[in-house]
Amino acid sequence: MGADCVLVPTVNVKAEPMEMFEQEIRVQAFQNSVFIAMCNRVGIEGSMAFAGESIVVSPQGEVIKKTDDLEQLICADIDLPQARRIRSEKPYTSLRHTEFYM
């Protein structure tokens, strides 16, 4: 639908491999030529220790900002038109059949 930035709230825990989540976000940002900001919960609730490690990624899949496991607010300057420029430079994005997306 033309998004240039996608926000992804998550509740990943420390028992899970955080590097997998980072790689997944980086690949999704690259493949879709969008900025992605993943915000992950921190702290402990019952037996769950939430990992934090929120991240902001560019349309090229590069990490712009990343946090640790402490509660914090991060800010990142992003150039939203950059996402559209990058999508227009990738010939395969015009082959998508968005009418089939739900």
ABEGO torsion letter per residue (X at the ends): XGBABBBBBBBBBAABBAAAAAAAAAAAAAAAGBBBBBBBBBEBBEABBBAEGBBBBBAAGBBABBBBABBBBBBBBBBAAAAAAAAAABAAAAABBAAABX
